[in-house]
Amino acid sequence: MPFVRIDAIGTGKLEALGNAVHDAMVETLGIPADDRFQVLNGQATLKYDDYLGIHRDDGIVFVAITMRPGRTDEQKKSLYRRIAELAEEYAGAEPRNVLVTITETDLVNWSFGNGEAQYA
């Protein structure tokens, strides 16, 4: 049930980036293969700097994942690493350009349709 938003400059690699993030979540977090909810957004402009000494360029990819709590720090670290690896393999994105954030939210904060909180 993770919800993923990917922002990148242009639209040419968005599908491949979406596949990379999904495959990484299946591998590292054990989410079901058919549990895909993504927004793929090609932007004309994204703002970024060289924070933490990491030089980024127009190949930058922002990945925001919203999911329920319960994954360990090690699972999250594995997820970050695997997303960067697969984004490079599938879409040619340089790992230094892949920024990932995770927001955890309780099950009552999800509605999958029909105005219901299916997991509450």
Biotite code that builds the C-alpha atoms (Angstrom):
import biotite.structure as struc

atoms = struc.array([
    struc.Atom([0.000, 0.000, 0.000], chain_id="A", res_id=1, res_name="MET", atom_name="CA", element="C"),
    struc.Atom([2.847, 2.472, -0.301], chain_id="A", res_id=2, res_name="PRO", atom_name="CA", element="C"),
    struc.Atom([1.970, 5.599, -2.271], chain_id="A", res_id=3, res_name="PHE", atom_name="CA", element="C"),
    struc.Atom([4.859, 6.868, -4.399], chain_id="A", res_id=4, res_name="VAL", atom_name="CA", element="C"),
    struc.Atom([5.376, 10.203, -6.093], chain_id="A", res_id=5, res_name="ARG", atom_name="CA", element="C"),
    struc.Atom([8.319, 10.598, -8.469], chain_id="A", res_id=6, res_name="ILE", atom_name="CA", element="C"),
    struc.Atom([9.336, 13.990, -9.817], chain_id="A", res_id=7, res_name="ASP", atom_name="CA", element="C"),
    struc.Atom([12.008, 14.285, -12.499], chain_id="A", res_id=8, res_name="ALA", atom_name="CA", element="C"),
    struc.Atom([12.856, 16.734, -15.259], chain_id="A", res_id=9, res_name="ILE", atom_name="CA", element="C"),
    struc.Atom([11.133, 15.625, -18.465], chain_id="A", res_id=10, res_name="GLY", atom_name="CA", element="C"),
    struc.Atom([8.990, 12.565, -19.001], chain_id="A", res_id=11, res_name="THR", atom_name="CA", element="C"),
    struc.Atom([11.217, 10.175, -20.955], chain_id="A", res_id=12, res_name="GLY", atom_name="CA", element="C"),
    struc.Atom([12.392, 8.065, -18.027], chain_id="A", res_id=13, res_name="LYS", atom_name="CA", element="C"),
    struc.Atom([9.419, 8.265, -15.670], chain_id="A", res_id=14, res_name="LEU", atom_name="CA", element="C"),
    struc.Atom([8.006, 4.823, -16.445], chain_id="A", res_id=15, res_name="GLU", atom_name="CA", element="C"),
    struc.Atom([11.418, 3.211, -15.945], chain_id="A", res_id=16, res_name="ALA", atom_name="CA", element="C"),
    struc.Atom([11.910, 5.129, -12.678], chain_id="A", res_id=17, res_name="LEU", atom_name="CA", element="C"),
    struc.Atom([8.471, 4.012, -11.474], chain_id="A", res_id=18, res_name="GLY", atom_name="CA", element="C"),
    struc.Atom([9.385, 0.410, -12.252], chain_id="A", res_id=19, res_name="ASN", atom_name="CA", element="C"),
    struc.Atom([12.710, 0.774, -10.426], chain_id="A", res_id=20, res_name="ALA", atom_name="CA", element="C"),
    struc.Atom([11.079, 2.116, -7.262], chain_id="A", res_id=21, res_name="VAL", atom_name="CA", element="C"),
    struc.Atom([8.325, -0.506, -7.341], chain_id="A", res_id=22, res_name="HIS", atom_name="CA", element="C"),
    struc.Atom([10.736, -3.398, -7.893], chain_id="A", res_id=23, res_name="ASP", atom_name="CA", element="C"),
    struc.Atom([12.969, -2.124, -5.074], chain_id="A", res_id=24, res_name="ALA", atom_name="CA", element="C"),
    struc.Atom([9.995, -1.995, -2.672], chain_id="A", res_id=25, res_name="MET", atom_name="CA", element="C"),
    struc.Atom([8.944, -5.526, -3.634], chain_id="A", res_id=26, res_name="VAL", atom_name="CA", element="C"),
    struc.Atom([12.497, -6.805, -3.064], chain_id="A", res_id=27, res_name="GLU", atom_name="CA", element="C"),
    struc.Atom([13.423, -4.968, 0.138], chain_id="A", res_id=28, res_name="THR", atom_name="CA", element="C"),
    struc.Atom([10.087, -4.397, 1.901], chain_id="A", res_id=29, res_name="LEU", atom_name="CA", element="C"),
    struc.Atom([8.153, -7.404, 0.672], chain_id="A", res_id=30, res_name="GLY", atom_name="CA", element="C"),
    struc.Atom([5.189, -5.436, -0.657], chain_id="A", res_id=31, res_name="ILE", atom_name="CA", element="C"),
    struc.Atom([2.912, -7.421, -2.983], chain_id="A", res_id=32, res_name="PRO", atom_name="CA", element="C"),
    struc.Atom([3.816, -7.130, -6.667], chain_id="A", res_id=33, res_name="ALA", atom_name="CA", element="C"),
    struc.Atom([0.323, -5.838, -7.525], chain_id="A", res_id=34, res_name="ASP", atom_name="CA", element="C"),
    struc.Atom([0.427, -3.119, -4.837], chain_id="A", res_id=35, res_name="ASP", atom_name="CA", element="C"),
    struc.Atom([1.371, -0.173, -7.072], chain_id="A", res_id=36, res_name="ARG", atom_name="CA", element="C"),
    struc.Atom([0.093, 3.344, -6.460], chain_id="A", res_id=37, res_name="PHE", atom_name="CA", element="C"),
    struc.Atom([2.314, 5.937, -8.150], chain_id="A", res_id=38, res_name="GLN", atom_name="CA", element="C"),
    struc.Atom([2.213, 9.486, -9.452], chain_id="A", res_id=39, res_name="VAL", atom_name="CA", element="C"),
    struc.Atom([4.888, 10.047, -12.100], chain_id="A", res_id=40, res_name="LEU", atom_name="CA", element="C"),
    struc.Atom([5.434, 13.731, -12.705], chain_id="A", res_id=41, res_name="ASN", atom_name="CA", element="C"),
    struc.Atom([7.711, 15.221, -15.362], chain_id="A", res_id=42, res_name="GLY", atom_name="CA", element="C"),
    struc.Atom([8.719, 18.748, -14.411], chain_id="A", res_id=43, res_name="GLN", atom_name="CA", element="C"),
    struc.Atom([10.258, 21.525, -16.456], chain_id="A", res_id=44, res_name="ALA", atom_name="CA", element="C"),
    struc.Atom([12.184, 22.763, -13.424], chain_id="A", res_id=45, res_name="THR", atom_name="CA", element="C"),
    struc.Atom([13.273, 21.264, -10.113], chain_id="A", res_id=46, res_name="LEU", atom_name="CA", element="C"),
    struc.Atom([15.309, 23.173, -7.525], chain_id="A", res_id=47, res_name="LYS", atom_name="CA", element="C"),
    struc.Atom([18.263, 21.565, -5.739], chain_id="A", res_id=48, res_name="TYR", atom_name="CA", element="C"),
    struc.Atom([21.719, 22.358, -4.364], chain_id="A", res_id=49, res_name="ASP", atom_name="CA", element="C"),
    struc.Atom([24.828, 20.366, -3.495], chain_id="A", res_id=50, res_name="ASP", atom_name="CA", element="C"),
    struc.Atom([23.657, 19.627, 0.038], chain_id="A", res_id=51, res_name="TYR", atom_name="CA", element="C"),
    struc.Atom([25.909, 17.254, 2.042], chain_id="A", res_id=52, res_name="LEU", atom_name="CA", element="C"),
    struc.Atom([28.573, 17.626, -0.643], chain_id="A", res_id=53, res_name="GLY", atom_name="CA", element="C"),
    struc.Atom([26.609, 15.621, -3.198], chain_id="A", res_id=54, res_name="ILE", atom_name="CA", element="C"),
    struc.Atom([26.731, 17.323, -6.600], chain_id="A", res_id=55, res_name="HIS", atom_name="CA", element="C"),
    struc.Atom([23.393, 17.038, -8.361], chain_id="A", res_id=56, res_name="ARG", atom_name="CA", element="C"),
    struc.Atom([22.452, 18.044, -11.887], chain_id="A", res_id=57, res_name="ASP", atom_name="CA", element="C"),
    struc.Atom([19.392, 18.104, -14.146], chain_id="A", res_id=58, res_name="ASP", atom_name="CA", element="C"),
    struc.Atom([19.200, 14.311, -13.900], chain_id="A", res_id=59, res_name="GLY", atom_name="CA", element="C"),
    struc.Atom([17.828, 14.706, -10.358], chain_id="A", res_id=60, res_name="ILE", atom_name="CA", element="C"),
    struc.Atom([14.978, 12.434, -9.287], chain_id="A", res_id=61, res_name="VAL", atom_name="CA", element="C"),
    struc.Atom([12.826, 13.089, -6.221], chain_id="A", res_id=62, res_name="PHE", atom_name="CA", element="C"),
    struc.Atom([11.095, 9.993, -4.829], chain_id="A", res_id=63, res_name="VAL", atom_name="CA", element="C"),
    struc.Atom([8.553, 10.474, -2.032], chain_id="A", res_id=64, res_name="ALA", atom_name="CA", element="C"),
    struc.Atom([7.123, 7.318, -0.448], chain_id="A", res_id=65, res_name="ILE", atom_name="CA", element="C"),
    struc.Atom([4.198, 7.349, 1.971], chain_id="A", res_id=66, res_name="THR", atom_name="CA", element="C"),
    struc.Atom([3.632, 4.071, 3.789], chain_id="A", res_id=67, res_name="MET", atom_name="CA", element="C"),
    struc.Atom([2.535, 2.554, 7.072], chain_id="A", res_id=68, res_name="ARG", atom_name="CA", element="C"),
    struc.Atom([5.034, 2.377, 9.938], chain_id="A", res_id=69, res_name="PRO", atom_name="CA", element="C"),
    struc.Atom([6.783, -0.855, 10.855], chain_id="A", res_id=70, res_name="GLY", atom_name="CA", element="C"),
    struc.Atom([9.823, -1.192, 8.610], chain_id="A", res_id=71, res_name="ARG", atom_name="CA", element="C"),
    struc.Atom([13.224, -1.343, 10.277], chain_id="A", res_id=72, res_name="THR", atom_name="CA", element="C"),
    struc.Atom([16.027, 1.146, 9.684], chain_id="A", res_id=73, res_name="ASP", atom_name="CA", element="C"),
    struc.Atom([17.935, -1.609, 7.880], chain_id="A", res_id=74, res_name="GLU", atom_name="CA", element="C"),
    struc.Atom([14.999, -2.273, 5.536], chain_id="A", res_id=75, res_name="GLN", atom_name="CA", element="C"),
    struc.Atom([14.814, 1.438, 4.724], chain_id="A", res_id=76, res_name="LYS", atom_name="CA", element="C"),
    struc.Atom([18.563, 1.644, 4.080], chain_id="A", res_id=77, res_name="LYS", atom_name="CA", element="C"),
    struc.Atom([18.308, -1.388, 1.795], chain_id="A", res_id=78, res_name="SER", atom_name="CA", element="C"),
    struc.Atom([15.396, 0.269, 0.005], chain_id="A", res_id=79, res_name="LEU", atom_name="CA", element="C"),
    struc.Atom([17.343, 3.501, -0.606], chain_id="A", res_id=80, res_name="TYR", atom_name="CA", element="C"),
    struc.Atom([20.315, 1.554, -1.933], chain_id="A", res_id=81, res_name="ARG", atom_name="CA", element="C"),
    struc.Atom([18.174, -0.647, -4.193], chain_id="A", res_id=82, res_name="ARG", atom_name="CA", element="C"),
    struc.Atom([16.186, 2.279, -5.592], chain_id="A", res_id=83, res_name="ILE", atom_name="CA", element="C"),
    struc.Atom([19.450, 4.010, -6.554], chain_id="A", res_id=84, res_name="ALA", atom_name="CA", element="C"),
    struc.Atom([20.800, 0.813, -8.149], chain_id="A", res_id=85, res_name="GLU", atom_name="CA", element="C"),
    struc.Atom([17.641, 0.069, -10.137], chain_id="A", res_id=86, res_name="LEU", atom_name="CA", element="C"),
    struc.Atom([17.102, 3.715, -11.152], chain_id="A", res_id=87, res_name="ALA", atom_name="CA", element="C"),
    struc.Atom([20.568, 3.609, -12.692], chain_id="A", res_id=88, res_name="GLU", atom_name="CA", element="C"),
    struc.Atom([19.980, 0.200, -14.316], chain_id="A", res_id=89, res_name="GLU", atom_name="CA", element="C"),
    struc.Atom([16.466, 0.905, -15.651], chain_id="A", res_id=90, res_name="TYR", atom_name="CA", element="C"),
    struc.Atom([16.633, 4.631, -16.415], chain_id="A", res_id=91, res_name="ALA", atom_name="CA", element="C"),
    struc.Atom([20.296, 5.645, -16.442], chain_id="A", res_id=92, res_name="GLY", atom_name="CA", element="C"),
    struc.Atom([19.816, 7.868, -13.382], chain_id="A", res_id=93, res_name="ALA", atom_name="CA", element="C"),
    struc.Atom([23.067, 8.454, -11.542], chain_id="A", res_id=94, res_name="GLU", atom_name="CA", element="C"),
    struc.Atom([22.760, 7.313, -7.905], chain_id="A", res_id=95, res_name="PRO", atom_name="CA", element="C"),
    struc.Atom([23.994, 10.727, -6.668], chain_id="A", res_id=96, res_name="ARG", atom_name="CA", element="C"),
    struc.Atom([20.901, 12.269, -8.280], chain_id="A", res_id=97, res_name="ASN", atom_name="CA", element="C"),
    struc.Atom([18.335, 10.000, -6.562], chain_id="A", res_id=98, res_name="VAL", atom_name="CA", element="C"),
    struc.Atom([16.808, 11.627, -3.471], chain_id="A", res_id=99, res_name="LEU", atom_name="CA", element="C"),
    struc.Atom([14.342, 9.464, -1.513], chain_id="A", res_id=100, res_name="VAL", atom_name="CA", element="C"),
    struc.Atom([12.089, 10.425, 1.392], chain_id="A", res_id=101, res_name="THR", atom_name="CA", element="C"),
    struc.Atom([9.770, 8.221, 3.422], chain_id="A", res_id=102, res_name="ILE", atom_name="CA", element="C"),
    struc.Atom([6.747, 9.461, 5.333], chain_id="A", res_id=103, res_name="THR", atom_name="CA", element="C"),
    struc.Atom([5.051, 6.961, 7.635], chain_id="A", res_id=104, res_name="GLU", atom_name="CA", element="C"),
    struc.Atom([1.374, 7.253, 8.476], chain_id="A", res_id=105, res_name="THR", atom_name="CA", element="C"),
    struc.Atom([-1.027, 5.135, 10.503], chain_id="A", res_id=106, res_name="ASP", atom_name="CA", element="C"),
    struc.Atom([-3.507, 2.846, 8.757], chain_id="A", res_id=107, res_name="LEU", atom_name="CA", element="C"),
    struc.Atom([-6.500, 5.010, 9.674], chain_id="A", res_id=108, res_name="VAL", atom_name="CA", element="C"),
    struc.Atom([-5.055, 7.703, 7.394], chain_id="A", res_id=109, res_name="ASN", atom_name="CA", element="C"),
    struc.Atom([-5.665, 5.670, 4.222], chain_id="A", res_id=110, res_name="TRP", atom_name="CA", element="C"),
    struc.Atom([-8.761, 5.366, 2.054], chain_id="A", res_id=111, res_name="SER", atom_name="CA", element="C"),
    struc.Atom([-8.526, 3.192, -1.041], chain_id="A", res_id=112, res_name="PHE", atom_name="CA", element="C"),
    struc.Atom([-11.918, 4.248, -2.376], chain_id="A", res_id=113, res_name="GLY", atom_name="CA", element="C"),
    struc.Atom([-15.626, 4.372, -1.603], chain_id="A", res_id=114, res_name="ASN", atom_name="CA", element="C"),
    struc.Atom([-15.002, 6.930, 1.170], chain_id="A", res_id=115, res_name="GLY", atom_name="CA", element="C"),
    struc.Atom([-13.944, 4.145, 3.545], chain_id="A", res_id=116, res_name="GLU", atom_name="CA", element="C"),
    struc.Atom([-10.894, 3.600, 5.758], chain_id="A", res_id=117, res_name="ALA", atom_name="CA", element="C"),
    struc.Atom([-10.408, -0.025, 4.726], chain_id="A", res_id=118, res_name="GLN", atom_name="CA", element="C"),
    struc.Atom([-7.563, -0.719, 7.178], chain_id="A", res_id=119, res_name="TYR", atom_name="CA", element="C"),
    struc.Atom([-8.941, 1.190, 10.190], chain_id="A", res_id=120, res_name="ALA", atom_name="CA", element="C"),
])
